[in-house]
Amino acid sequence: MELKPSPAGSNLTQLTSLRFFAAVYVLAFHSVDINGAPRLIANFVKNGYLGVSFFFLLSGFILTHSYVGRMPHWDDVGRFAVARFARIYPVYLLALAVALPLARGLFDYPLASLATLGLIQAWGAPASLSQPPRRP
């Protein structure tokens, strides 16, 4: 039996479904009360944040597999990047608008709020950018 790589752009249903389980893992991390849970389950849920990295790693692999060979020129890559941004950023802004009323001290950190709008809030801004301004 000869193993052949799947053609570019082929359906990766099995891998795509793993993204669902990664998302559920992160949801469990944020919402499950582990007090009184068996140690094995508690330790598993405590590491649910790793589902985010797995989700993005798998998504990147699926995108790369799906588009390999379809973008021979940098112009194609640029159009792809603009299309992805146009697809993701409006949903991001909608989620941000829904979360804004729930945020406490929103305007205490103006530069951090700008970083959130620019999608760079996780880049590790210096503490001076995220500290509230000093009041005399």
Salt bridges, closest charged atoms under 4 A:
ASP76 OD1 - ARG79 NH2 2.42
ASP108 OD1 - ARG135 NH2 3.97
